[in-house]
Amino acid sequence: MRNPFIPTFGVSPLILGGDGDFIHAFGAGLESGAGDPRRALLISGPRGIGKTVTLNELEDAAARLGWVVLRAQPYDLVTPLVNTAIPEALHTVRQQDPDKRRITSLSISGVGGFRTESAGGDSTPSLISSLNKLCDELPDGSGTLITLDEVQSVNPKQLWELTAAVQDLRRDGRDIAFAAAGLPDGVAALLQHPGTTFLRRAQHVTLAPMSPQDTASVLENTAREGSVDFSGPVLDRAAATTRGYPFLVQLLGYHLFEQASGDGGTVTAEHLEAVTPDVLDTLGSLVHEPALVHVPQSEQDYLAAMAEVQTDQDAIPSAAVAKRLGKTAQQVSMARQRLIDRELIYSPRRGYLNFVIPHLGYHLNKRQTRDTGWD
């Protein structure tokens, strides 16, 4: 049996967990009319929290309603849409019987070889004119959803051109929607740019970890798809290990399924103990290290001090972190606030801190041990 867990970024898992209320609200916004504010959505969250999977779910919701889905590419927002994605969508729509036309599923990636050339040497169509032409061809009840992942990586000028086009069509009562996702600090920086007014006005959703109940349900039901039993105390321990972090849920589940499927078909405490070190090492290389790449040294020092004083992932007294650094709370307040803004740490209650990404403290301590050469 193929492993039913999918620890791959951007690929929807077999069984989803967590709160899907805003996805349902987005779908309701598509149905309600051109002026619905829910048709513009900005999603943020740390690596591995499920941003791309959420965009997938929004696209699926739109496709079920007969909407065209266009995926903008962060490295070049406008040209692939105008030259490839929109012409391909138009071509597909025009192939349908006008008397029976209803789009059931159409998702265009924005890359590929399809291209139309203007007759008679006409200038290249603009994004606004291309989108208007597509909207003219769509049947009643349909519309166009544009999605954009890794929004923090885009050229602000191109983002302004894209969002200005969406806003222009919205003003004209066109059925168009926009959903983007990105990392918290990148999104925050982007929203300070003068050309991103449209995004500042969009509804903003910050993704959070799943509840312990949802996490256990995803682990148990996904394993069951592969005829592996995953229940009892070991299920609760595994769920606690993941802290409800979607990528880690899939990663830990994947390794536990491999162990159990070749060893009796039941996940045991011994399996969990055996796979946890490798799982945490993989999490460190794929999630923790990329999250730290652009963090200044002063803030990394603060994170390292948090890791050194933390016990068993419990909340950490901020005073203890300052003491570890040999400074006053006031002297390190700026580093602390910047890390909160980056959504690398949070304050569960006054005077205490914790890491947003689970096991970041473990990774930092292990990295420190490796760098110093001490066991």
C-alpha positions in Angstrom: 0.0 0.0 0.0 1.3 3.4 -0.9 2.0 5.7 2.0 -1.1 7.9 2.4 0.8 10.7 4.2 2.2 13.4 1.9 5.1 15.4 3.5 5.5 17.6 0.5 5.1 21.4 0.5 2.2 22.7 -1.5 0.5 19.3 -2.1 -2.9 18.8 -0.5 -2.9 15.9 2.0 -5.3 13.1 1.7 -7.3 14.2 4.8 -7.4 17.8 5.8 -7.8 19.1 9.3 -8.3 22.5 11.0 -10.8 25.3 10.7 -12.1 25.6 7.1 -14.7 28.3 8.0 -12.9 31.0 6.0 -12.7 28.7 2.9 -16.5 28.3 3.1 -16.8 32.1 3.5 -14.7 32.7 0.5 -16.9 30.4 -1.6 -20.0 32.2 -0.3 -18.4 35.4 -1.4 -17.9 34.1 -4.9 -21.6 33.3 -5.0 -23.0 36.5 -3.4 -22.1 39.1 -6.0 -19.3 41.3 -7.4 -19.2 43.7 -4.4 -18.6 41.0 -1.8 -15.4 42.0 0.3 -14.6 38.3 0.8 -13.4 38.1 -2.8 -10.1 39.5 -1.9 -8.1 37.4 0.6 -4.5 37.6 1.9 -3.2 34.5 3.8 0.0 34.5 5.9 1.8 32.1 8.2 5.2 30.4 8.7 6.6 27.8 6.5 4.8 24.4 6.7 1.6 25.9 8.1 -0.4 25.1 5.0 -0.6 28.3 3.0 -0.3 26.7 -0.5 -2.7 23.9 0.5 -5.1 26.6 1.6 -4.8 28.2 -1.8 -5.4 24.8 -3.4 -8.6 24.5 -1.4 -9.8 28.0 -2.4 -9.1 27.1 -6.1 -11.1 23.9 -5.7 -14.0 25.8 -4.1 -14.0 28.3 -7.1 -13.8 25.5 -9.6 -16.8 23.7 -8.1 -18.8 26.9 -8.6 -17.7 27.0 -12.3 -15.1 29.7 -11.9 -11.9 30.0 -14.0 -8.8 29.8 -11.9 -5.6 31.6 -13.0 -2.4 31.0 -11.1 -0.1 34.0 -11.2 3.7 33.3 -11.0 5.7 35.3 -8.4 8.7 35.6 -10.6 6.7 37.3 -13.4 3.2 38.2 -12.6 1.8 39.8 -15.7 3.4 38.5 -18.9 2.5 34.8 -18.4 -1.1 35.8 -17.6 -1.5 37.9 -20.7 0.5 35.7 -23.1 -0.4 32.2 -21.8 -3.0 31.8 -19.1 -5.7 34.1 -20.2 -5.5 33.1 -23.9 -5.6 29.4 -22.9 -8.6 30.0 -20.7 -10.4 31.9 -23.5 -9.6 29.0 -25.9 -11.0 26.5 -23.5 -14.2 28.5 -22.8 -14.8 29.1 -26.5 -14.7 25.3 -27.3 -17.8 24.8 -25.2 -21.3 24.7 -26.6 -22.6 28.2 -26.0 -26.1 26.9 -25.3 -24.9 24.5 -22.6 -21.8 26.3 -21.5 -21.0 25.9 -17.8 -17.4 25.7 -16.6 -17.0 22.7 -14.2 -13.2 22.9 -13.8 -10.5 25.1 -15.4 -7.3 25.9 -13.7 -4.5 27.6 -15.7 -1.0 27.7 -14.3 0.2 30.8 -16.2 3.1 29.0 -17.8 3.4 26.9 -20.9 3.6 27.3 -24.6 0.1 28.5 -25.5 0.2 32.0 -27.0 -1.9 34.2 -29.3 -0.4 36.8 -31.6 -2.2 40.0 -32.4 -3.3 40.4 -36.0 -2.0 43.3 -38.1 0.8 44.2 -35.8 -1.5 45.4 -33.0 0.2 46.2 -29.7 0.3 43.6 -27.0 -3.0 43.6 -25.0 -2.9 44.9 -21.4 -3.8 42.8 -18.4 -7.0 44.7 -17.9 -8.1 44.3 -21.4 -7.3 40.6 -21.4 -9.2 40.0 -18.2 -12.2 42.0 -19.5 -12.2 39.9 -22.6 -12.2 36.7 -20.6 -15.0 38.0 -18.4 -17.0 38.8 -21.5 -16.8 35.1 -22.6 -17.8 33.6 -19.3 -21.3 32.2 -18.7 -23.6 33.7 -16.1 -22.7 32.6 -12.6 -19.0 32.1 -13.5 -16.0 34.4 -12.8 -12.3 34.5 -12.6 -10.1 33.8 -9.5 -6.5 34.8 -9.6 -4.2 33.1 -7.0 -0.7 34.0 -6.1 1.6 32.0 -3.8 4.9 33.3 -2.3 3.6 36.9 -2.5 6.5 38.1 -0.5 8.8 37.3 -3.4 7.1 39.4 -6.1 8.2 42.6 -7.7 6.1 45.3 -6.0 5.6 47.2 -9.3 4.2 44.1 -10.9 2.1 43.4 -7.9 0.6 46.9 -8.2 -0.1 46.2 -11.9 -1.9 43.0 -11.1 -3.9 44.3 -8.1 -4.8 47.5 -10.0 -6.3 45.4 -12.8 -8.3 43.3 -10.3 -9.5 46.5 -8.5 -10.4 48.1 -11.9 -12.6 45.1 -12.9 -14.2 45.0 -9.4 -15.2 48.6 -9.8 -16.9 47.7 -13.1 -18.9 45.0 -11.4 -16.9 42.1 -12.9 -16.9 38.7 -11.3 -13.3 38.5 -10.3 -11.6 37.4 -7.1 -8.0 37.4 -5.8 -6.3 35.3 -3.2 -2.6 35.5 -2.2 -0.4 33.8 0.4 3.0 34.5 1.8 5.4 34.5 4.8 4.5 36.9 7.6 7.5 39.2 7.6 7.6 39.4 3.8 3.9 40.2 3.7 4.2 42.8 6.3 7.1 44.5 4.4 5.2 44.3 1.2 2.1 46.0 2.7 4.2 49.0 3.5 4.9 49.6 -0.2 2.7 52.5 -1.6 1.5 50.3 -4.5 -0.2 47.7 -2.3 -3.2 49.5 -1.1 -5.5 46.9 -2.6 -3.9 44.1 -0.5 -4.1 46.3 2.7 -7.8 46.4 2.2 -8.2 42.6 1.5 -9.3 40.3 4.3 -6.3 39.0 6.1 -6.1 35.4 7.5 -3.2 34.2 9.6 -3.1 30.4 9.6 -2.8 28.7 13.0 -1.9 25.2 14.0 -4.6 22.5 14.2 -6.2 21.6 17.6 -5.0 18.5 19.3 -8.3 16.8 18.4 -8.0 17.7 14.7 -4.4 16.6 14.7 -5.2 13.2 16.2 -8.0 12.8 13.7 -5.8 13.5 10.7 -3.1 11.1 11.9 -5.6 8.3 12.7 -7.8 8.6 9.6 -4.9 9.0 7.2 -3.2 6.0 8.6 -6.4 4.0 8.3 -6.5 4.8 4.6 -3.4 2.6 4.4 -4.9 -0.1 6.7 -2.6 0.9 9.6 -4.0 1.2 13.1 -3.0 4.4 14.8 -4.8 4.9 18.1 -4.5 5.0 21.9 -1.8 6.8 23.9 0.7 6.7 21.1 -1.7 8.7 19.0 -2.0 11.4 21.6 1.8 11.5 22.0 2.3 11.8 18.3 -0.2 14.6 18.0 1.5 16.4 20.9 4.9 16.0 19.1 3.5 17.8 16.0 1.9 20.7 17.9 -0.7 20.7 15.2 1.8 21.9 12.6 0.4 20.6 9.3 3.7 19.8 7.6 5.0 18.0 10.7 1.8 16.1 11.0 2.4 14.7 7.5 6.1 14.2 8.0 5.8 12.3 11.3 2.8 10.3 10.0 4.8 9.3 6.9 7.6 7.9 8.9 5.4 6.2 11.4 3.3 4.6 8.6 6.5 3.2 7.1 7.6 1.7 10.4 4.2 0.2 11.2 3.3 -1.1 7.8 6.4 -3.3 7.8 6.0 -4.2 11.4 2.5 -5.6 12.3 0.4 -2.7 10.9 0.0 -0.9 14.3 1.8 2.3 15.3 3.6 1.7 18.6 5.5 3.9 21.1 8.7 2.2 20.0 8.0 3.4 16.4 7.5 6.9 17.6 10.7 6.9 19.6 12.6 5.5 16.7 11.5 8.0 14.0 11.4 11.2 16.0 15.1 12.1 15.7 15.1 11.8 11.9 11.8 13.6 11.7 13.1 16.6 13.7 16.3 16.7 11.7 14.3 16.8 8.5 12.1 19.5 10.0 15.2 21.5 10.8 16.6 21.4 7.3 13.4 22.0 5.5 11.6 24.5 7.8 13.8 25.9 10.6 16.9 26.8 8.6 15.0 28.6 5.8 13.0 30.5 8.4 16.2 31.8 9.9 18.0 32.8 6.7 17.1 36.5 6.8 17.0 36.9 10.6 19.7 39.3 11.8 22.3 38.0 14.3 20.9 40.0 17.2 17.5 38.3 16.8 19.1 34.9 16.3 21.0 35.4 19.5 17.6 36.1 21.2 16.2 32.9 19.8 19.2 30.9 20.9 18.9 32.3 24.4 15.2 31.3 24.4 16.2 27.8 23.3 18.8 27.5 26.1 16.4 28.4 28.9 13.3 26.5 27.6 12.2 23.3 29.2 10.2 20.7 27.2 8.7 23.3 24.8 7.0 25.1 27.7 6.5 28.9 27.7 9.7 30.8 28.5 9.9 33.8 30.9 11.1 36.8 28.9 13.0 38.0 31.9 15.0 34.7 31.8 15.9 35.3 28.2 17.2 38.8 28.9 19.2 37.5 31.9 20.7 34.7 29.7 21.9 37.5 27.3 23.3 39.5 30.1 21.0 42.5 29.3 17.9 44.2 30.7 14.5 43.5 29.3 14.4 47.0 27.8 17.7 46.4 26.0 16.3 43.3 24.2 12.7 44.6 23.7 13.3 45.6 20.1 14.7 42.1 19.1 11.8 40.5 20.9 9.2 42.6 19.1 10.8 42.0 15.7 10.7 38.3 16.2 7.0 38.5 17.2 6.4 40.6 14.0 8.1 37.9 12.0 5.8 35.3 13.7 8.8 33.3 14.8 7.8 33.7 18.5 4.6 34.7 20.3 3.5 35.6 23.8 1.0 33.0 25.2 0.6 35.2 28.3 2.1 38.3 29.7 5.8 38.0 30.5 6.2 34.7 28.6 7.2 33.7 25.1 7.3 30.6 23.0 8.3 29.5 19.5 5.7 29.6 16.7 7.3 26.8 14.7 7.5 23.7 16.9 10.9 22.3 17.9 12.7 25.4 16.8 14.3 25.4 20.2 15.5 21.9 19.8 17.0 22.8 16.4 18.8 25.8 17.7 20.3 23.9 20.6 21.4 21.1 18.3 22.9 23.7 15.9 24.8 25.3 18.8 26.2 22.0 19.9 27.3 21.2 16.3 28.9 24.6 15.8 30.9 24.4 19.1 31.8 20.8 18.7 30.6 19.8 22.2 28.4 16.8 22.8 
